[in-house]
């Protein structure tokens, strides 16, 4: 949809400078410089917009998705006059200069920063993050509209519509989310036509044996189940009503043992099956619910995870829906299309959003732990507004790229 460029406040306030630099604390300059060296994208000569500044700029774009790119850059650098060197002229490049600087940076450093820094952060005392020693995580996917350019359309494709094609190309992504903190980690992005189960295969490497992974019906298939179980993580996935699970043994808590097979032939001959435990339950007295819900889990022993507890636990899967909504609605804004006009910059912008979300969620987790509260009790939107007010702390980054961060 057409974008009306917005404007940001014409200068930082003193309270912004004496406050905690949320983003620079989450992503220290030393870490960014190391990643720039590893990816070969460090600035080779003096530039007005060196690589380190552009990494922070990509993250800042996520906080001001509906504001013009030059205005975001001005907000990033404006405080330099007040904080560092009042005599230095802050040069705010035009749209072309910013695009060239983003292109020089590329997607690799931003993706690498996400891979190396963003991950589960729940501590033992984090409320809502654990079940009997397992760290609760979920896996799910979604789509985002991207700028309508021939390059983006060719790379990502468009969804179908009732009349012709959709107005915008769309990317598809799959991610893991830590239930207790809403941190989105291990994300993979691809074309709209790429299935979620295909993208999920690249996400599995981020699962560890101390995790209990929740997933909805669309992910349950023999091959993906087998691969995910091989990570050592415990699984609790909902299955479709028409999937066949024969009862091998009824257990004391009402659940039963069964097997997943790759095809009907293997099922008939009982070969190459994956042993699983099936939990069936009903939600009585609640409107709009289905007659029967079925979950499958790799936790075979009912003493380790009773059926009633697993049935009650599954609703935690909705935390990932909330986390994705925070990025797509609360952070990006409703009906706002990703602004980048080339596929590489779309992916750069996508990971910039996830980095921005992680910075906010890290702040919220720290505040919740200090107050001994559940992070779910805090307002994500309020936290975003706080961070937006503190973006001028980037003034500690000289435009020349020289010097460190205060």
Secondary structure by P-SEA (a helix, b strand, c coil): ccccccccccccccccccccccccccccaaaaaaaaaaacccccccccccaaaaaaaaaaaaacccccaaaaaaaacccccccccccbbbbbbcaaaaaaaaaaacaaaaaaaaaaccccccccccccccccccbbbbbbcccccccccaaaaaabbbbbcccccccbbbbbbccccccccccccbbbbbcccccaaaaaaaacccccccbbbbbccccccaaaaaaaaaacbbbbbbbccccccccccccccccccccccccaaaaaaccccccbbbbbbbbccccccccbbbbbccccccccccaaaaaaaccccaaaaaaaaaaaccccccccccccccaaaaaaaaaaaaaaaaaaaaaaaaaaaaaccccccccaaaaaaaaaaacccccccccccccccc
